């Protein structure tokens, strides 16, 4: 069995493991948000901006978490890629925990799985040869991170719910910094071989 076949099989296992860990982290975050909480009165219905934000932010965050977990677990990823993807993943888990707390309190319907298109794209990245994996993984993660930062920036201007607004105002700067760091790494990788 050739090296590329071994790497492809490993990448497939990493992708499955990453998805399982991602689902587990989401379930734990939602469980933690509701565990021990006294029965609450029915939350006020969310406005259209809040519903749109929850859907968009959740989808972008799920995909970014999947990609970052692939980078941290890759056998072939370069050290800077592993370090930054581990940092991104840790930050996104913190964001998710708070997102779940606010979302659960508001009765939001938060997506908990990566969409089929994003899952398929991650699968293709996982099957790339070692020499192309880092560049493509960081390229996609930078794109998703930029999208997430844009979603939070837009939401900060349009959300009316004070708890969601506080959440967005707290995390928007960190997500923007994360996006910039990923863009710098992508640029560095483009310049290298």
Protein Blocks (a to p, Z undefined) as FASTA:
>chain_A
ZZklmmmmmmmmmmmmmmmmmmmmmmmmmmmmmgopacddddddddfklmmmmmmmmmmm
mmmmmmmmmmmmpmkbcfklmmmmmmmmmmmmmmmmmmmmmmmmnopacdfbdcfklmmm
mmmmmmpcfklmmmmmmmmmmmmmmmmmmmmmmmmmmpmblklmmmmmmmmmmmmmmmmm
mmmmmmmmmmgZZ
